[in-house]
Amino acid sequence: MKLKAIDASALANIFATVGEFMNEASIVSTKDGIRISGIDPSRVVFLDIFLPSAYFEEYESEEKEIYGFSLKEVNQVLKRVKKNDSITIYTEQEKINVDISDGFERIFKLPILGSSEPQNPSMNLEFPFKAKLLTAVFSEVISDLFNLGDTLIISSKEQKLYLEVRGDLGNSTVELSTDNGGLIESEGSDATSIYGMEYVYNTAPMRKPSDTVELAFGSQLPLKLRYELPQGGYGDFYIAPRVE
Amino acid sequence: MRKIPAELCVRCKGKKLLCGLNSCPILERFRAVVNTTLRIDLESKRLDGATPPSVVVGEKGYPNISLSFNLPPGVFGYEAKEYENPREWWGRKSINEIVSYRASLVSNVIKAKVKDVWELYDKEIALAAISHTPVGSESLIEGRVEAKLRFDGYVMPRGPSVLAKNVKVVDNPKLSKAFERLIFDDVNAQEAVKELYSSGEEVYKIINAMSLGLLGRKKNRRLVPTRWAITAVDSAIGKQLLEEVRGYESVDKVEVYYQKYLGNYFHVILYPSAYNVTWVEIWHPLSLWSSELVVSDLRENFWGEYDFMDGGYMAARTSVLEYLSKVRRSAGVIIIREITPEYFAPLGNWHIRETVRKAMENKVSTFDTLEEAIKFVQARLRGKVNLTEVKSIRSVLTQKTIDSFFK
């Protein structure tokens, strides 16, 4: 496997987001692109990231290759990435090489961990409400609400989306709609569900690599956040609800 | 801290026990202080005794701080150890006895700068603090020792203090091999704590060593206020244990553990889950710090991130992690601490560490579901608190897992 991305910081942010949920992960590379998926240790979040071959400047893969890696180690290396860096990741003799370049090269060799192909579960959920919005808007709202409480109540009413926190000191609600410019599009019926704020907040680093996010949920159903990435790539996060 | 209304004390004067306690804490303290000051030879301006050891580095005025080298006047040898002996105190000593021990220790106050580490080492004051046996010393004191009786309602288990012109350690401090080596090793403090703890060193000695600047990179060594050192050592040990525990298989049943001491009642619930902790404190009306029933809680997630730093929580957490490491299991953990009015004086967080440690040796029941365990603990609580309404517990009970939505 060999891949090169011009925007190293976007890729670094994707790995940083995965690192918010998991210690170790596997990259499954095919001719189509790479996929990173798994369930967090608290078994509340299932994440599935897909970066198609077209996402990269250069891309090579066998029919199927699977590499386990430590996110802590990878993210320690990727923290060094600066704005104009490009990044090349390639495997070689039991090592994952990370080559960060901005005129001069910095090469890091990390061990490949033994791993099996993650079993991707099937969910086939019918979400009664879906909306699309700018990632910047979504992450700003979540950042504002994060400090007010640890429970996020999401509800939809007449095509509008409400994000609400009930904290010790008071309540806070943000209304987003196509009318006020908060949503790009929305469809579906009325619903209400509760989620752990921390899980939603931890998807925030996706703000940098992704411009738009699709939010789907239903009463007592998981929250699905699809961060859309260039060239048909995506980062899906399914967050299980809290059911009173 | 619990404030006994001063009006009550003034009316009572220690006789009617209007505060509801079995004996008057103010008088207990006063008696201990008087007994102690009677043993001080004020004419000679000398103070002799053996430190158990007990040394406290204050934080006021940092980096110019005061160090209290505590000793019971005229008490030497093993008898001196009883004045600060948390492991042995547990379950044997009452709160009054502990207050009395603490109030009988005279603080020789030494003014120091945080960089004076090697000076204190040369005088063996630092070494005395980590000795396994009491260390005899002689001090030249300045000024007066006064037996104070304050009617402000606050009761602190601290004895009289006196400014020390000179403190001379006359016995040889007895150090463990690990300490003898690590004092001279140039390793960072986290590594040193890890090594000392693994070698079986008592946590209180590690705290004293950290506090007196005996651990860490040599050029960075500083005196560390004791209160900070306690939490630093708990978090260093916790970090080491958590890295190990996180990787273990989870417990497969819901287990409830229990223990009580000094008016503090602990229930610990372990349930099948990845590591995460919920800490709930229930302060009864008229217990320390609180005039009404107060419930406070905090959560720690799988990654070891907690809502806020709480010294009591850190101590309890260390003991639970020690147990999980011993049985090689991971778990979701709920610790419920009830503080009743019996706990009228702040004694530090050592008793939390020790009581939770003892609780983990005392499994009281096993259940199939967490709901049943919560109900069981609920029925045993002294305070009228609905545990399922406590925010952090409700979060645990209501959180679904994503697997339940897989086909």
Interface residues (C-beta under 8 A of the other chain):
Chain A: N23 I39 D40 P41 S42 R43 V44 V45 F46 P121 S122 M123 N124 L125 D150 T151 I194 G196 E198 L221 P222 Y238 I239 A240 P241 R242 V243 E244
Chain B: R246 S273 A274 Y275 N276 R299 N301 F302 K391 R394 S395 T398 Q399 K400 T401 I402 D403 S404 F405 F406 K407
